[in-house]
């Protein structure tokens, strides 16, 4: 898969990479999103087709190939298994943004929703 991008080498093999949100990525939870569409730190319900269960994810990263709404890459970790799964994972998805109660007015002020 030619879309792999590595930013720096580390001798600490127990940690995962940090995303653009400057937090350690969590396998199966961290997603990369289009920063022009969604802010970092959002919680989503990610609904996909039959190969991957629907579950909560958090926007911790971004990528140049991710453009627009309902587009994301999920971080699956490191190692042979994660590489094999990630290299073959391409599914339609729907991202449901979870907004805290009373938070919509703040989002409007920031221009993130209507």
Helices and strands as residue ranges (DSSP letters): E 30-33, E 43-48, E 55-62, E 73-74, H 80-88, E 93-98, H 104-110
